[in-house]
């Protein structure tokens, strides 16, 4: 990380680790964790967290956009597989809607 990269990236773990999760853990356990200062981006670079975005329209790094699109599609496929599985207590229509939202985000990342 040399500080000269002006691109906006995506956090490689954007679907696994985010502010909402940290907030929920803070409320549940009464602990406050710091946001990371540096993250590994979808393109493999270590970048300041401040130079990342979850909004497809803000991401300017093409490899990161491609990574984010693949990850959203992968998550949508996982939801489709799990949606009708025995023991899943989420209504199937809600699972389909969530998968559709992920696919919509993937399309937005690919459209850049």
Contact map, one row per residue, 1 for C-alpha under 8 A:
1110000000000000000000000000000000000000000011100000000000000000000000000000000000000000000000000000000000000000
1111100000000000000000000000000000000000000000000000000000000000000000000000000000000000000000000000000000000000
1111110000000000000000000000000000000000000000000000000000000000000000000000000000000000000000000000000000000000
0111110000000000000000000000000000000000000000000000000000000000000000000000000000000000000000000000000000000000
0111111000000000000000000000000000000000000000000000000000000000000000000000000000000000000000000000000000000000
0011111100000000000000000000000000000000000000000000000000000000000000000000000000000000000000000000000000000000
0000111110000000000000000000000000000000000000000010000000111000000000000000000000000000000000000000000000000000
0000011111000000000000000000000000000000000000000011100001111000000000000000000000000000000000000000000000000000
0000001111100000000000000000000000000000111000100011100000111001100000000000000000000000000000000000000000000000
0000000111110100000000000000000000000000110000000001110000100001100100000000000000000000000000000000000000000000
0000000011111100000000000000000000000011110000001001100000000000000000000000000000000000000000000000000000000000
0000000001111100000000000000000000000011111100000000000000000000001100000000000000000000000000000000000000000000
0000000000111111100000000000000000000000000000000000000000000000000000000000000000000000000000000000000000000000
0000000001111111110000000000000000000000000000000000010000000000000000000000000000000000000000000000000000000000
0000000000001111110000000000000000000000000000000000000000000000000000110000000000000000000000000000000000000000
0000000000001111110000000000000000000000000000000000000000000000000000000000000000000000000000000000000000000000
0000000000001111111011000000000000000000000000000000000000000000000000000000000000000000000000000000000000000000
0000000000000111111111000000000000000000000000000000000000000000000000000000000000000000000000000000000000000000
0000000000000000111111100000000000100000000000000000000000000000000000000000000000000000000000000000000000000000
0000000000000000011111110000000000000000000000000000000000000000000000000000000000000000000000000000000000000000
0000000000000000111111111000000000000000000000000000000000000000000000000000000000000000000000000000000000000000
0000000000000000111111111100000110000000000000000000000000000000000000000000000000000000000000000000000000000000
0000000000000000001111111110000100000000000000000000000000000000000000000000000000000000000000000000000000000000
0000000000000000000111111111000000000000000000000000000000000000000000000000000000000000000000000000000000000000
0000000000000000000011111111111100000000000000000000000000000000000000000000000000000000000000000000000000000000
0000000000000000000001111111111110000000000000000000000000000000000000000000000000000000000000000000000000000000
0000000000000000000000111111111000000000000000000000000000000000000000000000000000000000000000000000000000000000
0000000000000000000000011111111000000000000000000000000000000000000000000000000000000000000000000000000000000000
0000000000000000000000001111111000000000000000000000000000000000000000000000000000000000000000000000000000000000
0000000000000000000000001111111100000000000000000000000000000000000000000000000000000000000000000000000000000000
0000000000000000000000001111111110000000000000000000000000000000000000000000000000000000000000000000000000000000
0000000000000000000001101100011111000000000000000000000000000000000000000000000000000000000000000000000000000000
0000000000000000000001000100001111100000000000000000000000000000000000000000000000000000000000000000000000000000
0000000000000000000000000000000111110000000000000000000000000000000000000000000000000000000000000000000000000000
0000000000000000001000000000000011111000000000000000000000000000000000000000000000000000000000000000000000000000
0000000000000000000000000000000001111110000000001000000000000000000000000000000000000000000000000000000000000000
0000000000000000000000000000000000111110000000011100000000000000000000000000000000000000000000000000000000000000
0000000000000000000000000000000000011111000001111000000000000000000000000000000000000000000000000000000000000000
0000000000110000000000000000000000011111100001111000000000000000000000000000000000000000000000000000000000000000
0000000000110000000000000000000000000111110111100000000000000000000000000000000000000000000000000000000000000000
0000000011110000000000000000000000000011111111100001000000000001000000000000000000000000000000000000000000000000
0000000011110000000000000000000000000001111110000000000000000011101100000000000000000000000000000000000000000000
0000000010010000000000000000000000000000111110000000000000001011001000000000000000000000000000000000000000000000
0000000000010000000000000000000000000001111111000000000000000000000000000000000000000000000000000000000000000000
1000000000000000000000000000000000000001111111100000000000000000000000000000000000000000000000000000000000000000
1000000000000000000000000000000000000111100111110000000000000000000000000000000000000000000000000000000000000000
1000000010000000000000000000000000000111100011111011000000000000000000000000000000000000000000000000000000000000
0000000000000000000000000000000000001110000001111111000000000000000000000000000000000000000000000000000000000000
0000000000100000000000000000000000011110000000111111000000000000000000000000000000000000000000000000000000000000
0000000000000000000000000000000000001000000000011111100000000000000000000000000000000000000000000000000000000000
0000001110000000000000000000000000000000000000111111100000000000000000000000000000000000000000000000000000000000
0000000111100000000000000000000000000000100000111111110000100000000000000000000000000000000000000000000000000000
0000000111100000000000000000000000000000000000000111111101100000000000000000000000000000000000000000000000000000
0000000001000100000000000000000000000000000000000001111101100000000000000000000000000000000000000000000000000000
0000000000000000000000000000000000000000000000000000111111100000000000000000000000000000000000000000000000000000
0000000000000000000000000000000000000000000000000000111111100000100000000000000000000000000000000000000010011001
0000000000000000000000000000000000000000000000000000001111110000000000000000000000000000000000000000000000011001
0000000100000000000000000000000000000000000000000000111111110000000000000000000000000000000000000000000000000000
0000001111000000000000000000000000000000000000000001111111111101100000000000000000000000000000000000000000000000
0000001110000000000000000000000000000000000000000000000011111100100000000000000000000000000000000000000000000000
0000001110000000000000000000000000000000001000000000000000111111100000000000000000000000000000000000000000000000
0000000000000000000000000000000000000000000000000000000000111111110000000000000000000000000000000000000000000000
0000000000000000000000000000000000000000011000000000000000001111111000000000000000000000000000000000000000000000
0000000011000000000000000000000000000000111000000000000000101111111100000000000000000000000000000000000000000000
0000000011000000000000000000000000000000010000000000000100111111111110000000000000000000000000000000000000001101
0000000000000000000000000000000000000000000000000000000000000111111111000000000000000000000000000000000000001100
0000000000010000000000000000000000000000011000000000000000000011111111100000000000000000000000000000000000000000
0000000001010000000000000000000000000000010000000000000000000001111111110000000000000000000000000000000001001000
0000000000000000000000000000000000000000000000000000000000000000111111111000000000000000000000000000000011101100
0000000000000000000000000000000000000000000000000000000000000000011111111100000000000000000000000000000001000000
0000000000000010000000000000000000000000000000000000000000000000001111111110000000000000000000000000000001000000
0000000000000010000000000000000000000000000000000000000000000000000111111111000000000000000000000000011011000000
0000000000000000000000000000000000000000000000000000000000000000000011111111100000000000000000000000011001000000
0000000000000000000000000000000000000000000000000000000000000000000001111111110000000000000000000000000000000000
0000000000000000000000000000000000000000000000000000000000000000000000111111111000000000000000000010010000000000
0000000000000000000000000000000000000000000000000000000000000000000000011111111100000000000000000111011000000000
0000000000000000000000000000000000000000000000000000000000000000000000001111111110000000000000000010000000000000
0000000000000000000000000000000000000000000000000000000000000000000000000111111111000000000000000000000000000000
0000000000000000000000000000000000000000000000000000000000000000000000000011111111100000000000110110000000000000
0000000000000000000000000000000000000000000000000000000000000000000000000001111111110000000000110010000000000000
0000000000000000000000000000000000000000000000000000000000000000000000000000111111111000000000000000000000000000
0000000000000000000000000000000000000000000000000000000000000000000000000000011111111001000000000000000000000000
0000000000000000000000000000000000000000000000000000000000000000000000000000001111111001011100110000000000000000
0000000000000000000000000000000000000000000000000000000000000000000000000000000111111101000100000000000000000000
0000000000000000000000000000000000000000000000000000000000000000000000000000000011111111000000000000000000000000
0000000000000000000000000000000000000000000000000000000000000000000000000000000000011111000000000000000000000000
0000000000000000000000000000000000000000000000000000000000000000000000000000000000001111100000000000000000000000
0000000000000000000000000000000000000000000000000000000000000000000000000000000001111111110000000000000000000000
0000000000000000000000000000000000000000000000000000000000000000000000000000000000000011111000000000000000000000
0000000000000000000000000000000000000000000000000000000000000000000000000000000000100001111101100000000000000000
0000000000000000000000000000000000000000000000000000000000000000000000000000000000100000111111100000000000000000
0000000000000000000000000000000000000000000000000000000000000000000000000000000000110000011111110000000000000000
0000000000000000000000000000000000000000000000000000000000000000000000000000000000000000001111111000000000000000
0000000000000000000000000000000000000000000000000000000000000000000000000000000000000000011111111100000000000000
0000000000000000000000000000000000000000000000000000000000000000000000000000001100100000011111111110000000000000
0000000000000000000000000000000000000000000000000000000000000000000000000000001100100000000111111111000000000000
0000000000000000000000000000000000000000000000000000000000000000000000000000000000000000000011111111100000000000
0000000000000000000000000000000000000000000000000000000000000000000000000001001000000000000001111111110000000000
0000000000000000000000000000000000000000000000000000000000000000000000000011101100000000000000111111111000000000
0000000000000000000000000000000000000000000000000000000000000000000000000001000000000000000000011111111100000000
0000000000000000000000000000000000000000000000000000000000000000000000000000000000000000000000001111111110000000
0000000000000000000000000000000000000000000000000000000000000000000000011011000000000000000000000111111111000000
0000000000000000000000000000000000000000000000000000000000000000000000011001000000000000000000000011111111100000
0000000000000000000000000000000000000000000000000000000000000000000000000000000000000000000000000001111111110000
0000000000000000000000000000000000000000000000000000000100000000000010010000000000000000000000000000111111111000
0000000000000000000000000000000000000000000000000000000000000000000111111000000000000000000000000000011111111100
0000000000000000000000000000000000000000000000000000000000000000000010000000000000000000000000000000001111111110
0000000000000000000000000000000000000000000000000000000110000000000000000000000000000000000000000000000111111111
0000000000000000000000000000000000000000000000000000000110000000110110000000000000000000000000000000000011111111
0000000000000000000000000000000000000000000000000000000000000000110010000000000000000000000000000000000001111111
0000000000000000000000000000000000000000000000000000000000000000000000000000000000000000000000000000000000111111
0000000000000000000000000000000000000000000000000000000110000000100000000000000000000000000000000000000000011111
